[in-house]
Amino acid sequence: MRELLIYTPRITGRNKYMFRLYFNELLGLKFSATTSEEEFKAYTGVKVSYAPHPVADELHISCRNLLFEAGISEQSIAVFTWNNHKAFFATGKASAIPFDLFSAGFYLVSRYEEYLPHIRDGLDRFDAYAALAYHNGFLEQPVINQWAKLLGEKLKERFPEVQLTAKQYSFVPTIDIDNAYAYKLKGFMRTVGGYAKALLYGNFEDIRRRTAVLFGGNRDPYDTYEFQLEIQKKYKLQPLYFFLVGDYGKNDKNISTQSRVFRELIRHLADYADVGVHPSFGSNTDPTRLNVEISRLKNILHKDITKSRQHFLMLKFPDTYRHLIERDITDDYSMGYANEIGFRAGICTPFNFYDLDLEAETGLRVHPFAIMDATLNLYMKLNPEEAVHRCLSILESVKAVGGEFCILWHNETLSDEKQWSGWKVVYEKIVAAAAQPA
């Protein structure tokens, strides 16, 4: 089959980015673009116009202005339902699809709304409750993947000879190690402080448990690594770990990398899984700390560190991603919300970060995650049965479009104790379903 030809009145960084995302990455098609109507009319292969009006005998998608603009401005958006899918940037009947899916996709995947003025949460993060997808009931749907599927169907109807390459479903379990142990390796001052705090609040059970771990040889409740490796082997997983190796602070409380046991834990898990850095909360106000943290992990593992996930999911556009790019991070896994499950960027496959301020596509690969353990339990207040039901619904939506199902878990939430009692089985049920092919 000859290359797909796209006509558009003006080629911009934005529309090139979206053409590549939809046609190349999601539909598996090679394409070229032209601004010449004569060339387009003469072309006898598969062709698509992205313009105000049809040009020749092609598949026509009517355009709005967003991908021909530069800069950032308030957008007038009205969400509607078409063909059982949520959509916005409506166009008209002349278009094969009655909305500008390229502009709508760009608005979501570039995180355009996060550049606009918005209220931030208590940790200075963009809140899910401020998102267009949340307000319009499509946060739990990978709408960009669904729109790409619709586009492929329309293309196939118009040009039966077109050869689409379906995306293959994959599962990526990830585990953040924010706090490797509850009681072990905390040092003298932190240990004494822990006892004092428990005594102050009359928490004698904590005192008993801490003493049993530190002096009685009991297993630390956050030491769930053996179970993690059992699950990995049982379901043939390829997990990804993110270690917090920043300096101790108010929101950064992992074990010091001066600890030989902690370094050995990192190396041990790296024997069975890939490992990335978990940039500290403190690194957001002092990016030089990021250099230190990447170097620490690199020195422990004796290998380059190219993957990351922000501690507390701290993302500020475009600063956070620029800092990562400057330090040779190639893949980031922070694209998700703390307080709601679903698809922050409206997509369930990895994509390249587009820097709106620079109007340029970058090489940083963004891997969206759909579900976090703390979201289900601490924010959404779901019980284990409800959590499994909601997660399996999202899983099915990812499988239906051949997406990447990425989940975020923590070592301490697999302890099956205290607020996490009954949640160990939640993880295995989700993993068991996710490990099955689509």
N, C-alpha and C positions, 0 to 999 in steps of 0.2 A: 504494500500500500504506500502511495506517495505521502509526503509530509502534509499535515494539516496546515492550511493557510488561514490566517486571521486578518480580517480588514478592520482597521480602526482609524478614525480621522487623525489621531495624534498618538504616537507611542510615548508613553511616560514610564518612569520607574515603577509607578504604582500598578499600571495595567500589565506591564511585563511580569511583575511579581505574581499577580493573580492568575495570569494566563499559565505561568509555569506551575503554580500550585494546583490549579484545577486540571489542566490538560496533561501535563507531564507527570506530576507526582501522584495525583489521585486517579487519573484515567489511563496512564501509561502511554500517552501519545507524544510523538515528536511534532513540533510545530514551528512555524515562522510567522512573522507579522509584517504587514505592509500598510502603508498609507496611500497607496496608489489604487484608485478605483479601476483603472484600465487593466492593471496587472491582475487584480482580483477577479474581474469579469472574465478575463481570458483563461483563468486557471480552471482546469477540468477535474481536479481532485476534490477531496473533502475540504469544505471551507465554511468558515463561520464569520459573521460580521458582528462587531461590537460597536454600534454606531446609533445615531438617532433614528435612522431609517434603513430598510433593507437596500442592498446594492444590486445583487444579482440573484442567481438561483442557489441560495445558500441557506444555512441555518442561521436565523437572525436573532440576536439578543440585543434588545434595546438598552441603551446606556443612560445613566444619570451622570451628574457632574463630578462625583467624588474622586474618581480615578484620573481626572484631568486637572484637578486642583493641586495646589501646593500649599503647605502650611496647615494649620489646624483651626477649625472654626466650628461653632455649634451646628449640628445637623438636625434637620426636621425629619423625625422618624415616626412612622405609623406602622405598627406591626399588624399583619393580617394572616389569615389562614388560607392556603391554596394547596389543593391536592393532599390534604391532611398534613401539610407541613407549615410551620411558622415561616413567615417571610417579611421582608421590608424593602424599602426603596422600590415601590411599585412603578411599573412602566405602562404597558398597555397591550392591546390585543395583537398588535403587529409583531410582538415578540413571541418567540417559541415558548418562552417561560415568562410569565407576566410580572417579573421583578428583576432588578439588576443584581443577579447573584454574585457578580464580581465585586461590585461596590459593597454589598451586604457582607460578603465574606471578608473583604478588606477591613471594614469597620470592626469586625470581631477579632480577626487574627492579628491585626496590628495593635490591638488594644487601644484604639482611637479614643474611646471614652475615658480611659485612664490618663490621657493627656489633658482632658478638659477639666475645668474646676469641679471638684467633688468633695464631699465630706469623707474624712478618713476615720478609721476606727481608733480604739484606745492605744494600739501599737503603731499608729501612723501608717496603716495599710489601706488600700482600696478595698472596700467592703462588698461582699456579694450582694447585699441588699441594695446597693447603689447601681447594680448592673442592669442593663437593658434586658438581658436574657432572664434574669430573676423576675423582674417586674412583668414580663410578658410570658412567663411559664414555659420557656424552652431551655432553661439552664441544664436540664438533665438529658438533653438530646444533642448529639453531634451534628448540628444542622448543616455545617459546611460539607461534611462527608455525604449527608443525605442529598444536598443540592447537587453535588458532583455526580451522584448516582442518577439523579433526574436528568442532568445535562447529558450524561452518557446515553441514557435511553432515548432522548430526543435526537441525539446525533446518530444513533443507530437506526432510528425510524427514517430519518432523512437520507442517510447514506448507509445502506445495509452492508456495504463492503468494509466499513470502518472496523478496525481490529482493536478492541479495548483490552487492556490488561487489568484484570481485577486485583485489587489490593488483597493481600493475605492477612488474616487475623493473627495477632500475636499478643502474648501476655507478658508483662514486665512487673514482677513484684519488687518493690523497693522498701528498704528498712532504714530508718534514721536512728542513729545512736546518739541521742542528745545527752544521755546519762547512762553510762555503761553499767553502773552498779548503784543500788540504793544506799548501801552502807559501806561497802568495801572501798579501800584506796582513797578515802576522802581527806586524809591527812589529819593531824592532831587537832587543829583549830576547828575545822568543819565537823569533825566527829564530836568534839566536846560541845560545839554549838548545837548539834543535832540532839544530843542528850538533854541539854539545857532547855531547848524548845519543847521537847516531849514532856519533860518534867513540869514546865510552866503550864502547859495545857492539860496536864494530868493524863497524858497518853502513855499509860504504862505498858500497853501492848506493843507500842513502837519500841519502848526501851527493852522489853523482853526479846523482841525479834532482832533488834540491832545487836544486842549482846550475844544472842545465839549465833549470829552470822560472824561477828568479829572474834568471838572467843570460844564458840562451841562447834565451829566447823560446819554449821548449816549453810545450805546454798543461798546465795543472795537472791532476793525475789526478782531482781531485774536480769539475773543471769538465765536467760531463756535461750541461749545460743545453741544448746544441744537439740532442743525442740525445733529450732529454726532449720538446722541442718538435716534433721529427720524429715521434715516437711519438704525440704528442697530435694532430697533423694527420692522420697516417695512419689512426688509428682513431677520429677525430672525438670526442675525449675532452673532458671538462670537469673538469680536475683542480683540486685544492685544495692550496695550499702553506702550510706553517707555518714561520715564520722565528723562530729564536732570536735575540733582540736584547737579552738580559740582559748584565749586567756579567760580565767574565771571572772565573772561579772554578774550583775543583777539578773540578766536573762541568759547567761551562758554558764552552765554549771556542770560540765562534764569532768571526767577525770583528767588530771594533768598528763601530758605526754611525757613527763619526766618519769612516770611510772612504767617500770619494765613490764609489769603484768598487762597494763593497758596496751602497750606497744605490741606485745605478743598476741593479744586478742585481735588487734587490727590485722596483723600478719596472718593469723590463723584463719580468719574469715576471708581474707584475700586469697587464700589457697583454694577456696570453693566458689568465690563470687567476685564480680567486679566491684571496685571501690572508688568513691568520689568524695570530694570535700563538702562539708556542711558549713558554709561561711557563717561565722558567728553573728549574733545580733549586733554586737559592738562594731563589727566591720562595716556596717551601713553608715555610720557617722565618721569612721576612720578607715577608708579603703586601703591604707597601707597595711592594715592588719591582715588583709586578704593575702598579701604577698607572704607574710609570715606563716599563715595557716596552710597555704598550699605547699610551701617549702617543708613544713613539719611533716605533712603526710607523705610528700615525695621522699623525704629522707628515711622515713620509717619503712616504706615499701620499696624503695630504690627503683622507682618507675615514675614516669610523667603522670601528672594528675590532669585529666581533661574533662571530668564530669563534676557537676555541682548541683546542690539544692540549698536554697537559702534557709537558714534557721528561722523559724516562725514565719516562713514563706514571705519574707520581706522583699517585695518587688516595688521599685519606683522606676517609672519609664521616663527617659531611656537610660538613666544613670546606672542602675544595677547591672544591666546587660553590657553596657559599655565597659564597666569595671572588669567584668568576667572576660570579655573579648581581649582587653589589654593584657590579661594575664594568661592568655592561651587556653582558656576554657572553651571547648568546642561543643559541649552538650549540657544543657541545663534542664532540671526536672522540677522547677518551682511553680510551674503554671497550673495553679489550682487555688481554691479558696479554703480558708480555715473553717468558716462557719456554715458552708453549704457544699454538698456534693454536686458533681456535674462538670461541665466543660467551660472553664473560664474564657477560653478563646473560641468556643463554638466548634471545636475540632478535636478528633480523637486520633490523629496521626501526627508525627513530628513534622515541624515546619521551620523554615529559617526566619529569624527575627528581622523584621523590617523597622529600621530606625526612622521614625516619622520626622524628627527634627532635622536629620541629614537627608531625608528622602532617598534612602538607599537600603537595599537588601544586604544583610550581613551573612557571614558564614556560621553564625552561632545557631546551633540546632536546638529548638525548644521542644521538649517532650511533655505534653500535658498529662497530668494525672487526674483521675476522675473521683477518687475516693480516698479519704484519710480516716483512720480509726478514731481519732479524737473528735472529728467532725460528727460522726455518727453518735457517739456516746455523750460527749461533753457539751457540744453545741446544739445538736438536733434533739438530744435527749431520747433517742430511740432505744428500745430494749433489743436484746440480741436477735430475737426472731424478726422484728421489724427491720432491723439493720440488714439482715441477710436478704430479705425480700426486696428492699430498695436497691441493694447492690446488684442483685441478679437481674433486675429490670434494666439497670444501666449496662450491665455486661451484655445482655441480649442486643441492645441498641448498637453496641460497638461491634459485636460479631456480625450483625446484619450489614454493616458497611465495610467489613474487612479492616477494622481499625486496630489500634494498639491500646490494649486495656492495661493501664498503669495504675497501681494502687500504692498507697503510702502507709506503712505500718511502723510501729516502734517496738523495741525490745521489751520495754516495761509493760506494754499493754497485753503482752502474751503471758503475763504472770498468773492470770486467772485469779487475782486477789483484789480485795478491797473494791474500788469502783470498777475494776475490770473483771470482777467475778462473773463467769459465764461467757466471756468474750473470746476466750482461746478457741472455742469451737467455731465462732463466727469467722475467724481468719481461715481455718481449714475448710469450712464449707465454701467460702468464696474462692479460695485457691483451687479446690477440687473442681468447681464448675468452670473456672477460668482456664484451667489447664487442659480442658477438653477442646478439641478442634471445633471450629464454627460449623 
